Amino acid sequence: MKISPDDPAQPSSTNLSRRALLAAAGLGAAMTLAPVAFAEADTGKKTRTITGHFEPGVADFVYLPIQVPRGVAEIAVSYSYSKPTVPKGTPGNSCDIGIFDNHGVAAGGAGFRGWSGGFRTEFAISNSEATPGYLPGPVSAGTWNVVLGPYQVAPQGMDYSVTVTLTYGPRGEPFVPHYPPTRAKGRGRAWYRGDCHLHTVYSDGANLPEDVAARARAGKLDFIVSADHNTTSSHGVWGPLATDDLLIILGEEVTTRNGHWVAAGIKPEQFVDWRYRSRDDVLDEYQKQVHLAGGLCIAAHMYCPWIGCEWKFGFDGMDATEVWTGPWGWDDDAAVSTWANLLTQAADGLHRWLPAVGNSDAHGPSNVIGLPQNVVLADNLNRESILAGMAAGHTWIAESSAVDLRFTAAGGRRTAGIGDRLEVSSGTEVTVTLQASGVPNGTVRLLTDEGQMLQSSLPDSGSGTVSWVTKPEIAAFVRAEVRHPLADGSSGGTTMNPAFGFGAMAALTNPIWLGRRH
């Protein structure tokens, strides 16, 4: 590693000070470089450039300590890294970046000041403002840490360069955050539509928060969840965008090396750490923090094929799992299949069942916010009620507001809806009814712990009713799917062929459970 002062012609060299494994602290494998010192000054700027090389197998996170003196008004960081040609099929270099302040890098994030992943090559922080992805506030004296995340390293290794610039002078006026209210004007107990996985320019998205809010309203959504990657920096800008017709719930997409999860409904600027893998066995500690705040933990895009995206943690402590993310694809079909298996495992009544949700994961203008969306039965349009409805599984998933359905099971003078249990004895006839609209020539599927039990088609109008009679000893639960026709216009069906047996999903329900609890 080399450090260049303001005069780049006179570099000085230093070696790695130490290599430390921090897995015991829940931070995975980490490496700390030699510290970089700056002299005090009254005004002006001082710059240092640090260069070095990473070999394949480098630690997940590399910390570069910056010794910040008194009197600094702004810290600015830029970085770059080599991108050599790699053999076909081999990942090339990719490196994330973020920063922790003088409160340290310990698990839990007391010192967290921002993260932009690989989306930005530079950022700046002052008391008054910060680059999106970063938290404004005082640049206090002490050791700050620039964090590099070299999550893909080419066979040739990665050369990196980090430039740190301190601007000296008085602090500006403090930034004043405006957080959204926790309630909007609702309709009492009703079905509310929302998208719980949305990104903005405050992480790797191309949408401004105002664009997200406007498109959510245009899509007839009642609520959204802000879920930027590994940062809460957008929390303080949502307030003016939340009005009576749109509830904005604060969150974070926790992006680990073994999968992503959404912390939905956390407190303003509540940091949820992401610096761990499944083998570190610390996920439950961060889940507890979210639950203490009244939030939900939602496993995201279970079979996303990108590096680090596929879900590897299991589902203990999760409140829901995303089974449909963005436009319908093979990965969603696989996620629904895995989720259905989890439902069957919970059919003994001794294990908690895991509700399914669907979200757009929209990042830019080309992504449709609300494709898909959760339709949640809640007591009102407020944070607590919406999250409670989702956690209870009182929710179904629709591709848009144009799709509607009603799904019930009735027997023994009782009726149950989505997410509920119909408490009837063995031998009781149960009539399951699905009313659907908005899916012309759609295929309706009713599925139980044994698989598909009924298939029917909707007419050209897209509206129709399908019924099926069963008993609790035949079906532990029943859930419904409404699919679009296949490309050739046919309804499709179960098949052993490699091609999809059914068209894209238009709607998907959580189960109705049948029979008395064990």
C-alpha positions as CSV (number, residue, x, y, z in Angstrom):
1,M,0.0,0.0,0.0
2,K,1.2,3.5,-0.9
3,I,0.1,6.8,0.5
4,S,0.6,10.0,-1.6
5,P,0.4,13.4,0.1
6,D,-0.7,16.6,-1.6
7,D,2.5,16.3,-3.7
8,P,1.9,13.1,-5.6
9,A,5.5,13.1,-6.8
10,Q,6.7,12.3,-3.3
11,P,4.8,9.2,-2.2
12,S,5.6,7.4,1.0
13,S,5.2,3.7,1.6
14,T,3.7,1.8,4.5
15,N,2.8,-1.9,5.0
16,L,-0.4,-3.5,6.2
17,S,-0.6,-2.8,9.9
18,R,-2.6,-5.9,10.7
19,R,-5.0,-8.5,9.3
20,A,-7.9,-9.3,11.7
21,L,-10.7,-11.7,11.6
22,L,-13.8,-10.1,13.2
23,A,-16.2,-12.9,12.8
24,A,-16.6,-13.1,16.6
25,A,-18.1,-9.6,16.5
26,G,-20.5,-10.6,13.8
27,L,-18.6,-8.7,11.1
28,G,-17.4,-11.5,8.9
29,A,-13.8,-11.5,7.7
30,A,-12.2,-8.1,7.7
31,M,-8.8,-6.5,7.1
32,T,-7.5,-3.2,8.4
33,L,-4.9,-1.2,6.6
34,A,-2.4,1.2,8.0
35,P,-3.9,4.5,9.3
36,V,-3.6,7.7,7.3
37,A,-2.9,10.9,9.2
38,F,-3.8,14.5,8.5
39,A,-2.3,17.6,10.1
40,E,-4.5,20.3,11.7
41,A,-5.2,23.5,9.8
42,D,-7.5,26.5,10.1
43,T,-8.6,26.7,6.5
44,G,-7.9,25.1,3.1
45,K,-7.8,21.5,2.0
46,K,-5.5,18.6,2.5
47,T,-5.5,15.5,0.3
48,R,-4.0,12.0,0.6
49,T,-4.1,9.2,-2.0
50,I,-3.8,5.6,-0.9
51,T,-3.0,2.9,-3.4
52,G,-2.7,-0.9,-3.0
53,H,-3.4,-4.3,-4.4
54,F,-5.9,-7.0,-3.4
55,E,-5.4,-10.7,-4.2
56,P,-8.3,-13.1,-4.8
57,G,-9.6,-14.3,-1.5
58,V,-9.2,-10.9,0.2
59,A,-11.4,-10.3,3.2
60,D,-15.0,-9.3,2.7
61,F,-14.4,-5.8,4.1
62,V,-11.2,-3.8,4.2
63,Y,-11.0,-0.8,6.6
64,L,-8.8,2.2,5.8
65,P,-8.5,4.3,9.0
66,I,-8.4,8.0,8.5
67,Q,-7.1,10.1,11.4
68,V,-9.3,13.3,11.2
69,P,-8.0,16.3,13.2
70,R,-10.0,19.1,14.8
71,G,-11.5,21.8,12.6
72,V,-12.6,19.8,9.6
73,A,-15.8,20.9,7.9
74,E,-16.0,18.2,5.2
75,I,-14.6,14.9,4.3
76,A,-14.6,13.8,0.7
77,V,-13.6,10.4,-0.7
78,S,-13.2,9.1,-4.2
79,Y,-11.9,5.7,-5.4
80,S,-11.1,3.6,-8.4
81,Y,-9.9,0.1,-9.1
82,S,-8.5,-1.9,-12.0
83,K,-10.7,-3.8,-14.3
84,P,-8.4,-6.2,-16.2
85,T,-9.7,-8.5,-18.9
86,V,-10.8,-11.9,-17.5
87,P,-11.4,-15.3,-19.0
88,K,-14.8,-15.9,-20.4
89,G,-17.3,-16.8,-17.6
90,T,-15.0,-15.4,-14.9
91,P,-16.3,-12.5,-12.7
92,G,-14.2,-9.3,-13.1
93,N,-13.3,-6.9,-10.4
94,S,-16.1,-5.2,-8.4
95,C,-15.6,-3.2,-5.2
96,D,-18.1,-1.4,-2.9
97,I,-17.4,1.6,-0.7
98,G,-18.8,3.2,2.5
99,I,-17.6,5.0,5.6
100,F,-17.8,4.9,9.4
101,D,-17.0,7.9,11.6
102,N,-15.1,8.3,14.9
103,H,-17.6,6.2,16.8
104,G,-16.0,3.1,15.3
105,V,-16.8,0.1,13.0
106,A,-18.2,-2.2,15.7
107,A,-21.2,-4.4,14.9
108,G,-24.4,-2.4,15.3
109,G,-23.2,0.6,13.5
110,A,-22.7,3.4,16.1
111,G,-20.3,4.9,13.6
112,F,-22.2,4.3,10.4
113,R,-22.1,7.3,8.1
114,G,-23.0,5.9,4.7
115,W,-22.7,3.3,2.0
116,S,-23.1,3.5,-1.8
117,G,-21.9,0.0,-2.8
118,G,-20.5,0.2,-6.2
119,F,-23.0,2.8,-7.4
120,R,-20.8,5.9,-6.8
121,T,-17.1,6.6,-7.2
122,E,-17.1,9.5,-4.8
123,F,-18.9,11.0,-1.9
124,A,-18.7,13.9,0.6
125,I,-20.1,14.5,4.1
126,S,-20.5,17.8,6.0
127,N,-22.7,19.0,8.8
128,S,-25.2,20.4,6.4
129,E,-25.4,17.9,3.6
130,A,-24.1,14.6,2.2
131,T,-24.0,12.7,-1.0
132,P,-27.1,10.5,-1.3
133,G,-26.3,7.2,0.5
134,Y,-24.5,9.1,3.3
135,L,-25.6,10.8,6.5
136,P,-24.9,14.5,7.0
137,G,-23.5,15.5,10.4
138,P,-20.4,16.8,12.1
139,V,-17.0,15.7,10.8
140,S,-15.7,15.2,14.3
141,A,-12.0,14.6,15.2
142,G,-10.9,11.0,15.6
143,T,-10.4,7.9,13.5
144,W,-12.8,7.4,10.6
145,N,-12.8,4.3,8.5
146,V,-13.3,4.2,4.7
147,V,-14.7,0.7,4.0
148,L,-13.9,-1.2,0.8
149,G,-15.9,-4.2,-0.1
150,P,-14.0,-6.1,-2.9
151,Y,-16.8,-8.7,-3.5
152,Q,-15.4,-9.9,-6.8
153,V,-11.7,-10.1,-7.5
154,A,-10.3,-11.1,-10.9
155,P,-7.5,-13.8,-11.1
156,Q,-5.0,-10.9,-11.7
157,G,-6.0,-9.3,-8.5
158,M,-7.4,-5.7,-8.0
159,D,-5.3,-2.5,-7.9
160,Y,-7.1,0.2,-5.9
161,S,-6.8,3.9,-5.3
162,V,-8.6,5.9,-2.6
163,T,-8.3,9.7,-2.4
164,V,-9.4,11.4,0.8
165,T,-9.7,15.2,1.0
166,L,-10.4,17.2,4.2
167,T,-11.7,20.7,3.9
168,Y,-11.0,22.8,7.0
169,G,-13.2,25.5,8.4
170,P,-16.3,26.1,10.5
171,R,-19.2,23.7,10.5
172,G,-22.2,24.7,8.5
173,E,-25.8,24.6,9.8
174,P,-27.0,21.1,10.8
175,F,-29.2,19.1,8.4
176,V,-32.8,18.9,9.6
177,P,-34.4,15.5,8.6
178,H,-38.1,15.3,7.8
179,Y,-39.4,11.8,8.5
180,P,-42.7,10.6,7.2
181,P,-45.7,10.1,9.6
182,T,-46.6,6.6,10.6
183,R,-50.2,6.9,9.5
184,A,-52.2,8.1,6.5
185,K,-55.9,8.6,5.9
186,G,-57.3,5.1,5.5
187,R,-60.7,3.4,5.0
188,G,-60.8,1.6,8.3
189,R,-60.5,-2.2,8.1
190,A,-59.9,-2.8,4.4
191,W,-57.6,-4.2,1.8
192,Y,-54.6,-1.9,1.1
193,R,-52.1,-2.2,-1.7
194,G,-48.4,-1.5,-1.4
195,D,-44.9,-2.2,-2.7
196,C,-42.4,-3.1,0.1
197,H,-39.1,-3.1,-1.9
198,L,-38.1,0.1,-3.6
199,H,-34.8,1.9,-4.4
200,T,-33.8,5.5,-5.0
201,V,-30.7,7.4,-5.8
202,Y,-29.9,7.1,-2.1
203,S,-28.5,3.6,-3.0
204,D,-28.2,2.2,-6.5
205,G,-31.5,3.4,-7.9
206,A,-32.1,5.9,-10.7
207,N,-35.4,7.3,-9.2
208,L,-35.6,10.3,-6.9
209,P,-37.8,9.8,-3.9
210,E,-40.4,12.2,-5.4
211,D,-40.4,10.0,-8.6
212,V,-41.1,6.9,-6.5
213,A,-43.9,8.6,-4.6
214,A,-45.5,9.9,-7.8
215,R,-45.4,6.6,-9.6
216,A,-46.8,4.8,-6.5
217,R,-49.8,7.1,-6.5
218,A,-50.2,6.7,-10.3
219,G,-50.2,2.9,-9.7
220,K,-53.0,3.3,-7.1
221,L,-50.8,2.1,-4.2
222,D,-51.8,3.0,-0.7
223,F,-48.3,2.4,0.9
224,I,-44.7,1.9,0.0
225,V,-41.6,0.8,1.9
226,S,-38.3,2.6,1.3
227,A,-35.6,-0.1,1.1
228,D,-32.3,1.3,-0.1
229,H,-29.3,-1.0,0.1
230,N,-27.4,-0.9,3.4
231,T,-28.2,2.7,4.2
232,T,-30.9,4.7,5.9
233,S,-29.8,8.0,4.3
234,S,-33.1,8.6,2.5
235,H,-35.2,8.4,5.7
236,G,-35.0,12.1,6.4
237,V,-36.3,13.2,3.0
238,W,-39.5,11.2,2.7
239,G,-41.6,13.4,5.1
240,P,-42.8,16.0,2.6
241,L,-43.8,13.2,0.1
242,A,-46.1,11.4,2.5
243,T,-49.6,12.8,2.4
244,D,-53.0,11.5,3.3
245,D,-53.2,9.2,0.3
246,L,-49.8,7.5,0.6
247,L,-48.2,5.9,3.7
248,I,-44.4,5.8,3.5
249,I,-42.8,3.1,5.7
250,L,-39.1,3.3,6.4
251,G,-36.8,0.4,5.8
252,E,-33.5,-0.9,4.5
253,E,-32.5,-3.7,2.1
254,V,-29.8,-5.5,4.1
255,T,-27.4,-6.7,1.5
256,T,-25.1,-9.4,2.8
257,R,-22.8,-11.8,0.9
258,N,-25.3,-14.6,1.4
259,G,-28.5,-13.0,0.4
260,H,-30.6,-9.9,0.8
261,W,-33.4,-9.2,3.2
262,V,-35.7,-6.2,3.8
263,A,-36.0,-4.7,7.2
264,A,-39.4,-3.1,6.8
265,G,-40.8,-0.6,9.4
266,I,-37.7,0.2,11.3
267,K,-37.2,3.5,13.2
268,P,-35.8,6.6,11.4
269,E,-32.1,6.1,10.6
270,Q,-32.1,2.8,12.5
271,F,-28.9,1.0,11.2
272,V,-29.2,-2.7,10.4
273,D,-25.8,-4.2,9.8
274,W,-25.0,-6.3,6.7
275,R,-21.4,-7.3,7.4
276,Y,-21.8,-11.0,7.9
277,R,-22.4,-14.3,6.2
278,S,-24.6,-17.2,7.1
279,R,-21.7,-19.1,8.6
280,D,-21.2,-16.2,11.1
281,D,-24.4,-17.2,12.8
282,V,-25.4,-13.7,13.8
283,L,-28.4,-12.9,11.7
284,D,-30.8,-13.5,14.6
285,E,-29.2,-10.6,16.5
286,Y,-30.1,-8.2,13.7
287,Q,-33.6,-9.7,13.4
288,K,-34.2,-9.0,17.1
289,Q,-33.2,-5.3,16.6
290,V,-35.8,-5.0,13.8
291,H,-38.5,-6.8,15.8
292,L,-37.8,-4.6,18.8
293,A,-38.5,-1.6,16.6
294,G,-41.8,-3.1,15.5
295,G,-40.5,-4.0,12.1
296,L,-40.6,-7.1,9.8
297,C,-37.8,-9.2,8.4
298,I,-38.5,-10.3,4.8
299,A,-36.2,-12.6,2.8
300,A,-35.8,-11.1,-0.6
301,H,-35.6,-12.5,-4.2
302,M,-34.8,-16.1,-3.0
303,Y,-33.2,-17.3,-6.3
304,C,-31.7,-14.1,-7.7
305,P,-28.8,-15.3,-9.8
306,W,-26.4,-12.5,-9.1
307,I,-23.3,-12.9,-6.8
308,G,-24.4,-12.6,-3.1
309,C,-28.1,-12.2,-3.9
310,E,-29.4,-15.8,-3.6
311,W,-30.9,-16.4,-0.2
312,K,-28.7,-18.7,2.0
313,F,-29.7,-18.1,5.6
314,G,-32.8,-20.3,6.0
315,F,-36.0,-18.8,7.3
316,D,-35.8,-18.9,11.1
317,G,-36.8,-15.5,12.4
318,M,-38.1,-14.2,9.1
319,D,-41.6,-12.8,9.1
320,A,-42.2,-13.3,5.4
321,T,-40.4,-14.2,2.2
322,E,-40.5,-12.6,-1.2
323,V,-41.7,-15.2,-3.8
324,W,-42.4,-12.8,-6.6
325,T,-39.9,-10.0,-7.5
326,G,-40.5,-7.7,-10.5
327,P,-41.8,-9.2,-13.8
328,W,-42.6,-12.9,-13.5
329,G,-39.7,-15.2,-14.3
330,W,-38.2,-18.7,-13.7
331,D,-36.7,-17.6,-10.3
332,D,-40.2,-16.6,-9.1
333,D,-41.6,-20.0,-10.1
334,A,-38.7,-21.6,-8.1
335,A,-39.4,-19.4,-5.1
336,V,-43.1,-20.2,-5.0
337,S,-42.2,-24.0,-5.2
338,T,-39.8,-23.6,-2.2
339,W,-42.3,-21.6,-0.3
340,A,-45.1,-24.2,-1.0
341,N,-42.8,-26.8,0.5
342,L,-42.3,-24.7,3.6
343,L,-46.1,-24.5,4.0
344,T,-46.4,-28.3,3.8
345,Q,-43.8,-28.6,6.5
346,A,-45.9,-26.3,8.7
347,A,-49.1,-28.3,8.1
348,D,-48.6,-30.2,11.3
349,G,-49.7,-27.1,13.1
350,L,-46.6,-27.3,15.4
351,H,-44.5,-24.9,13.3
352,R,-45.1,-21.3,12.4
353,W,-45.9,-20.9,8.7
354,L,-44.1,-18.3,6.6
355,P,-46.3,-15.8,4.6
356,A,-45.4,-14.9,1.1
357,V,-45.1,-11.3,-0.3
358,G,-44.3,-9.9,-3.7
359,N,-42.5,-6.6,-4.6
360,S,-41.1,-4.8,-7.6
361,D,-37.6,-4.2,-6.4
362,A,-37.8,-1.2,-8.7
363,H,-34.5,0.6,-9.3
364,G,-35.3,3.0,-12.2
365,P,-37.8,4.4,-14.6
366,S,-37.9,1.2,-16.7
367,N,-39.1,-0.8,-13.6
368,V,-42.8,-0.7,-12.8
369,I,-43.5,0.2,-9.2
370,G,-46.3,-2.1,-8.0
371,L,-45.3,-5.0,-10.3
372,P,-46.1,-6.9,-8.2
373,Q,-47.9,-5.5,-5.1
374,N,-49.1,-6.8,-1.8
375,V,-52.8,-6.5,-1.1
376,V,-53.0,-6.4,2.7
377,L,-56.0,-6.7,5.0
378,A,-55.3,-4.2,7.8
379,D,-57.3,-2.3,10.5
380,N,-56.3,1.0,8.9
381,L,-53.6,2.7,6.8
382,N,-50.9,3.0,9.4
383,R,-47.5,1.4,9.8
384,E,-48.5,-0.9,12.7
385,S,-51.6,-2.2,11.0
386,I,-50.0,-2.8,7.6
387,L,-47.1,-4.7,9.1
388,A,-49.4,-6.7,11.4
389,G,-51.5,-7.7,8.4
390,M,-48.5,-8.8,6.4
391,A,-47.0,-10.8,9.4
392,A,-50.3,-12.6,9.8
393,G,-50.4,-13.6,6.2
394,H,-53.6,-11.6,5.5
395,T,-52.2,-10.7,2.1
396,W,-52.2,-11.7,-1.5
397,I,-50.1,-10.6,-4.4
398,A,-51.3,-8.9,-7.6
399,E,-49.4,-7.8,-10.7
400,S,-51.3,-4.5,-10.7
401,S,-54.3,-2.7,-9.3
402,A,-56.3,-3.9,-12.3
403,V,-56.3,-7.4,-10.8
404,D,-58.7,-8.2,-7.9
405,L,-59.8,-11.3,-6.2
406,R,-61.7,-12.6,-3.1
407,F,-60.7,-16.0,-1.7
408,T,-62.6,-17.8,1.1
409,A,-63.3,-21.2,2.7
410,A,-66.6,-21.9,4.3
411,G,-67.9,-24.9,6.3
412,G,-69.6,-25.8,9.6
413,R,-71.2,-22.3,9.6
414,R,-67.8,-20.7,9.6
415,T,-65.9,-18.7,7.0
416,A,-62.2,-18.0,6.8
417,G,-60.2,-15.7,4.6
418,I,-56.6,-15.5,3.4
419,G,-54.1,-16.2,6.1
420,D,-56.8,-17.5,8.5
421,R,-57.7,-21.0,9.8
422,L,-61.1,-22.5,9.2
423,E,-61.6,-24.3,12.6
424,V,-63.8,-27.3,11.6
425,S,-63.7,-30.9,12.5
426,S,-62.6,-33.8,10.3
427,G,-65.4,-34.9,8.0
428,T,-66.8,-31.4,7.6
429,E,-67.3,-30.3,4.0
430,V,-65.5,-27.1,3.1
431,T,-66.3,-25.0,0.1
432,V,-63.4,-23.0,-1.3
433,T,-64.4,-20.1,-3.5
434,L,-62.3,-17.8,-5.6
435,Q,-63.7,-14.7,-7.3
436,A,-61.3,-13.1,-9.7
437,S,-61.3,-10.2,-12.1
438,G,-58.8,-8.4,-14.4
439,V,-57.2,-11.5,-16.0
440,P,-58.8,-12.3,-19.4
441,N,-58.7,-16.0,-20.2
442,G,-56.7,-16.5,-17.0
443,T,-56.0,-19.9,-15.5
444,V,-57.1,-20.5,-11.9
445,R,-55.2,-23.1,-9.9
446,L,-56.2,-24.3,-6.4
447,L,-53.3,-26.0,-4.6
448,T,-53.0,-27.8,-1.3
449,D,-50.2,-29.6,0.6
450,E,-50.5,-32.3,-2.1
451,G,-50.2,-29.9,-5.1
452,Q,-52.7,-28.7,-7.6
453,M,-56.2,-30.0,-7.0
454,L,-58.3,-27.9,-9.4
455,Q,-57.7,-26.0,-12.6
456,S,-60.2,-23.8,-14.3
457,S,-60.2,-21.0,-16.8
458,L,-61.6,-17.4,-16.7
459,P,-63.6,-16.1,-19.6
460,D,-62.6,-13.4,-22.1
461,S,-63.9,-10.8,-19.7
462,G,-61.3,-11.8,-17.1
463,S,-63.9,-12.2,-14.4
464,G,-65.3,-15.4,-12.9
465,T,-65.9,-17.5,-9.9
466,V,-64.4,-21.0,-9.2
467,S,-65.5,-23.3,-6.3
468,W,-64.1,-26.6,-5.0
469,V,-65.3,-28.8,-2.2
470,T,-62.9,-30.6,0.2
471,K,-62.4,-31.7,3.8
472,P,-59.7,-30.9,6.4
473,E,-58.4,-34.5,6.3
474,I,-57.9,-34.1,2.5
475,A,-56.3,-30.7,2.5
476,A,-54.3,-29.1,5.3
477,F,-54.5,-25.8,3.5
478,V,-55.6,-24.4,0.2
479,R,-54.0,-21.5,-1.7
480,A,-54.8,-20.0,-5.1
481,E,-53.0,-18.8,-8.2
482,V,-54.3,-16.9,-11.2
483,R,-52.0,-17.2,-14.2
484,H,-52.1,-15.5,-17.6
485,P,-52.5,-17.8,-20.7
486,L,-49.4,-19.1,-22.4
487,A,-48.0,-17.3,-25.4
488,D,-50.1,-19.5,-27.7
489,G,-53.3,-18.6,-25.9
490,S,-53.7,-22.0,-24.1
491,S,-54.2,-22.3,-20.4
492,G,-51.3,-24.6,-19.8
493,G,-51.1,-27.4,-17.3
494,T,-48.8,-29.6,-15.3
495,T,-46.0,-31.0,-17.4
496,M,-42.7,-32.8,-17.2
497,N,-41.4,-30.8,-20.2
498,P,-38.6,-28.2,-19.6
499,A,-40.9,-25.4,-20.9
500,F,-43.1,-23.5,-18.4
501,G,-46.3,-25.4,-17.8
502,F,-48.2,-22.2,-17.0
503,G,-48.2,-18.6,-18.1
504,A,-46.9,-15.7,-16.0
505,M,-48.5,-15.1,-12.6
506,A,-51.3,-12.5,-12.3
507,A,-52.2,-13.1,-8.7
508,L,-51.1,-15.4,-5.8
509,T,-52.7,-15.9,-2.4
510,N,-51.4,-16.9,1.0
511,P,-53.1,-20.1,2.3
512,I,-56.3,-20.6,4.1
513,W,-55.6,-23.4,6.7
514,L,-58.3,-26.1,7.2
515,G,-59.1,-28.1,10.3
516,R,-58.6,-27.7,14.1
517,R,-55.2,-27.0,15.4
518,H,-53.2,-30.0,16.7
